[in-house]
Amino acid sequence: MTGKNRENYNKNYIAYVNSFDPPTKHFKNCFRAFIVGGFICCIGQAIRVIFEEAFGLYGDELSAAVSIALIFLGTLLTGFGVYDRIGRNAGAGSIVPITGFANSVASPAIEFKTEGLVYGLAAKMFVVAGPIIVYGVLAGTAVGLIYLFL
Amino acid sequence: MYEPYLQLLWGFLKAFVVGGAICMIAQIVINFTDLTAGKILVTFMLAGVVLQGLGLYQYLVDFAGAGATVPISGFGYLLANGAIKGAEKGFFGAFTGALSSASAGISAAVIFSFLMAMVFKSKSKKN
């Protein structure tokens, strides 16, 4: 239940419901997010080092290749159902890295495949990624235009 | 002779700490608000755009490498960076820069997700 809806209910009832809510374990949550997020970034760093040494990539090409590799891993683990299991414990540690972005694209694509290839798989793919791209393009282009006129 | 290995290890440590710290900030925000995963992703992406717009995120990328580029704020950094580089070429560059720099990530997400959706079946969600 989200915060806004709770205000509409009877106050006694809310207090009663809240008494059954498990207390949020702030420290534990944050520690897990730190460890898992840091670990995923280390995998990214490892891929970066390997691509740099093995294929001689550098600069923008290197970052693009690392992103592609991590997104592949993210979608693959989502397909096997492993990523959701990690996410249940890691919270933001699995959401914020680029693998979480890949998970947010792959997960609805797999889930809504049964509703058809167009309005199921393809449309639902952008449930979470759509807003990121929309506001990313808006903000990014705004920055570009500001730099153009400065 | 251990110098390059130490350098490598130091790089991993920086990536771990900075990447972990960004995720921990997100977790703190989740703990104290009711933001869903989608809103967290949009917020952190926008934070990356704004920070790079001010020219600050570049320092973090230079310092932490993958620790700064792997979190979603690195995606925002990429968008802003592309737009800024495009703006140096003119109006058309400023318009196309953002998306063209992010094209690898978006294409990869779409293509791999489509392939995975073809291969895998939806798992029943056991909690």
Boltz contact constraints between the chains, C-beta under 6 A:
constraints:
  - contact:
      token1: [A, 2]
      token2: [B, 34]
      max_distance: 6.0
  - contact:
      token1: [A, 3]
      token2: [B, 34]
      max_distance: 6.0
  - contact:
      token1: [A, 24]
      token2: [B, 31]
      max_distance: 6.0
  - contact:
      token1: [A, 26]
      token2: [B, 31]
      max_distance: 6.0
  - contact:
      token1: [A, 29]
      token2: [B, 27]
      max_distance: 6.0
  - contact:
      token1: [A, 30]
      token2: [B, 24]
      max_distance: 6.0
  - contact:
      token1: [A, 30]
      token2: [B, 27]
      max_distance: 6.0
  - contact:
      token1: [A, 33]
      token2: [B, 23]
      max_distance: 6.0
  - contact:
      token1: [A, 33]
      token2: [B, 24]
      max_distance: 6.0
  - contact:
      token1: [A, 33]
      token2: [B, 27]
      max_distance: 6.0
  - contact:
      token1: [A, 34]
      token2: [B, 20]
      max_distance: 6.0
  - contact:
      token1: [A, 34]
      token2: [B, 24]
      max_distance: 6.0
  - contact:
      token1: [A, 37]
      token2: [B, 19]
      max_distance: 6.0
  - contact:
      token1: [A, 37]
      token2: [B, 20]
      max_distance: 6.0
  - contact:
      token1: [A, 37]
      token2: [B, 23]
      max_distance: 6.0
  - contact:
      token1: [A, 38]
      token2: [B, 16]
      max_distance: 6.0
  - contact:
      token1: [A, 38]
      token2: [B, 19]
      max_distance: 6.0
  - contact:
      token1: [A, 38]
      token2: [B, 20]
      max_distance: 6.0
  - contact:
      token1: [A, 41]
      token2: [B, 15]
      max_distance: 6.0
  - contact:
      token1: [A, 41]
      token2: [B, 19]
      max_distance: 6.0
  - contact:
      token1: [A, 41]
      token2: [B, 66]
      max_distance: 6.0
  - contact:
      token1: [A, 41]
      token2: [B, 67]
      max_distance: 6.0
  - contact:
      token1: [A, 41]
      token2: [B, 70]
      max_distance: 6.0
  - contact:
      token1: [A, 42]
      token2: [B, 12]
      max_distance: 6.0
  - contact:
      token1: [A, 42]
      token2: [B, 15]
      max_distance: 6.0
  - contact:
      token1: [A, 42]
      token2: [B, 16]
      max_distance: 6.0
  - contact:
      token1: [A, 44]
      token2: [B, 66]
      max_distance: 6.0
  - contact:
      token1: [A, 44]
      token2: [B, 70]
      max_distance: 6.0
  - contact:
      token1: [A, 45]
      token2: [B, 12]
      max_distance: 6.0
  - contact:
      token1: [A, 45]
      token2: [B, 15]
      max_distance: 6.0
  - contact:
      token1: [A, 45]
      token2: [B, 65]
      max_distance: 6.0
  - contact:
      token1: [A, 45]
      token2: [B, 66]
      max_distance: 6.0
  - contact:
      token1: [A, 48]
      token2: [B, 66]
      max_distance: 6.0
  - contact:
      token1: [A, 63]
      token2: [B, 69]
      max_distance: 6.0
  - contact:
      token1: [A, 64]
      token2: [B, 104]
      max_distance: 6.0
  - contact:
      token1: [A, 67]
      token2: [B, 104]
      max_distance: 6.0
  - contact:
      token1: [A, 67]
      token2: [B, 105]
      max_distance: 6.0
  - contact:
      token1: [A, 68]
      token2: [B, 104]
      max_distance: 6.0
  - contact:
      token1: [A, 68]
      token2: [B, 108]
      max_distance: 6.0
  - contact:
      token1: [A, 71]
      token2: [B, 108]
      max_distance: 6.0
  - contact:
      token1: [A, 71]
      token2: [B, 109]
      max_distance: 6.0
  - contact:
      token1: [A, 72]
      token2: [B, 112]
      max_distance: 6.0
  - contact:
      token1: [A, 75]
      token2: [B, 112]
      max_distance: 6.0
  - contact:
      token1: [A, 75]
      token2: [B, 113]
      max_distance: 6.0
  - contact:
      token1: [A, 75]
      token2: [B, 116]
      max_distance: 6.0
  - contact:
      token1: [A, 79]
      token2: [B, 116]
      max_distance: 6.0
  - contact:
      token1: [A, 79]
      token2: [B, 120]
      max_distance: 6.0
  - contact:
      token1: [A, 81]
      token2: [B, 123]
      max_distance: 6.0
  - contact:
      token1: [A, 91]
      token2: [B, 27]
      max_distance: 6.0
  - contact:
      token1: [A, 92]
      token2: [B, 23]
      max_distance: 6.0
  - contact:
      token1: [A, 92]
      token2: [B, 26]
      max_distance: 6.0
  - contact:
      token1: [A, 92]
      token2: [B, 27]
      max_distance: 6.0
  - contact:
      token1: [A, 92]
      token2: [B, 30]
      max_distance: 6.0
  - contact:
      token1: [A, 93]
      token2: [B, 23]
      max_distance: 6.0
  - contact:
      token1: [A, 95]
      token2: [B, 37]
      max_distance: 6.0
  - contact:
      token1: [A, 96]
      token2: [B, 23]
      max_distance: 6.0
  - contact:
      token1: [A, 96]
      token2: [B, 26]
      max_distance: 6.0
  - contact:
      token1: [A, 96]
      token2: [B, 44]
      max_distance: 6.0
  - contact:
      token1: [A, 96]
      token2: [B, 71]
      max_distance: 6.0
  - contact:
      token1: [A, 96]
      token2: [B, 72]
      max_distance: 6.0
  - contact:
      token1: [A, 97]
      token2: [B, 70]
      max_distance: 6.0
  - contact:
      token1: [A, 97]
      token2: [B, 71]
      max_distance: 6.0
  - contact:
      token1: [A, 98]
      token2: [B, 70]
      max_distance: 6.0
  - contact:
      token1: [A, 101]
      token2: [B, 72]
      max_distance: 6.0
  - contact:
      token1: [A, 102]
      token2: [B, 109]
      max_distance: 6.0
  - contact:
      token1: [A, 105]
      token2: [B, 109]
      max_distance: 6.0
  - contact:
      token1: [A, 105]
      token2: [B, 113]
      max_distance: 6.0
  - contact:
      token1: [A, 106]
      token2: [B, 113]
      max_distance: 6.0
  - contact:
      token1: [A, 106]
      token2: [B, 116]
      max_distance: 6.0
  - contact:
      token1: [A, 109]
      token2: [B, 113]
      max_distance: 6.0
  - contact:
      token1: [A, 109]
      token2: [B, 117]
      max_distance: 6.0
  - contact:
      token1: [A, 110]
      token2: [B, 117]
      max_distance: 6.0
  - contact:
      token1: [A, 110]
      token2: [B, 120]
      max_distance: 6.0
  - contact:
      token1: [A, 110]
      token2: [B, 122]
      max_distance: 6.0
  - contact:
      token1: [A, 111]
      token2: [B, 122]
      max_distance: 6.0
  - contact:
      token1: [A, 113]
      token2: [B, 117]
      max_distance: 6.0
  - contact:
      token1: [A, 121]
      token2: [B, 117]
      max_distance: 6.0
  - contact:
      token1: [A, 125]
      token2: [B, 113]
      max_distance: 6.0
  - contact:
      token1: [A, 128]
      token2: [B, 38]
      max_distance: 6.0
  - contact:
      token1: [A, 131]
      token2: [B, 42]
      max_distance: 6.0
  - contact:
      token1: [A, 132]
      token2: [B, 41]
      max_distance: 6.0
  - contact:
      token1: [A, 132]
      token2: [B, 42]
      max_distance: 6.0
  - contact:
      token1: [A, 132]
      token2: [B, 45]
      max_distance: 6.0
  - contact:
      token1: [A, 135]
      token2: [B, 42]
      max_distance: 6.0
  - contact:
      token1: [A, 136]
      token2: [B, 45]
      max_distance: 6.0
  - contact:
      token1: [A, 136]
      token2: [B, 79]
      max_distance: 6.0
  - contact:
      token1: [A, 137]
      token2: [B, 98]
      max_distance: 6.0
  - contact:
      token1: [A, 137]
      token2: [B, 99]
      max_distance: 6.0
  - contact:
      token1: [A, 139]
      token2: [B, 46]
      max_distance: 6.0
  - contact:
      token1: [A, 139]
      token2: [B, 49]
      max_distance: 6.0
  - contact:
      token1: [A, 140]
      token2: [B, 49]
      max_distance: 6.0
  - contact:
      token1: [A, 140]
      token2: [B, 79]
      max_distance: 6.0
  - contact:
      token1: [A, 140]
      token2: [B, 80]
      max_distance: 6.0
  - contact:
      token1: [A, 140]
      token2: [B, 83]
      max_distance: 6.0
  - contact:
      token1: [A, 140]
      token2: [B, 98]
      max_distance: 6.0
  - contact:
      token1: [A, 141]
      token2: [B, 83]
      max_distance: 6.0
  - contact:
      token1: [A, 141]
      token2: [B, 98]
      max_distance: 6.0
  - contact:
      token1: [A, 143]
      token2: [B, 53]
      max_distance: 6.0
  - contact:
      token1: [A, 143]
      token2: [B, 80]
      max_distance: 6.0
  - contact:
      token1: [A, 143]
      token2: [B, 83]
      max_distance: 6.0
  - contact:
      token1: [A, 144]
      token2: [B, 83]
      max_distance: 6.0
  - contact:
      token1: [A, 144]
      token2: [B, 86]
      max_distance: 6.0
  - contact:
      token1: [A, 144]
      token2: [B, 87]
      max_distance: 6.0
  - contact:
      token1: [A, 144]
      token2: [B, 94]
      max_distance: 6.0
  - contact:
      token1: [A, 144]
      token2: [B, 97]
      max_distance: 6.0
  - contact:
      token1: [A, 145]
      token2: [B, 94]
      max_distance: 6.0
  - contact:
      token1: [A, 147]
      token2: [B, 84]
      max_distance: 6.0
  - contact:
      token1: [A, 147]
      token2: [B, 87]
      max_distance: 6.0
  - contact:
      token1: [A, 148]
      token2: [B, 87]
      max_distance: 6.0
  - contact:
      token1: [A, 148]
      token2: [B, 94]
      max_distance: 6.0
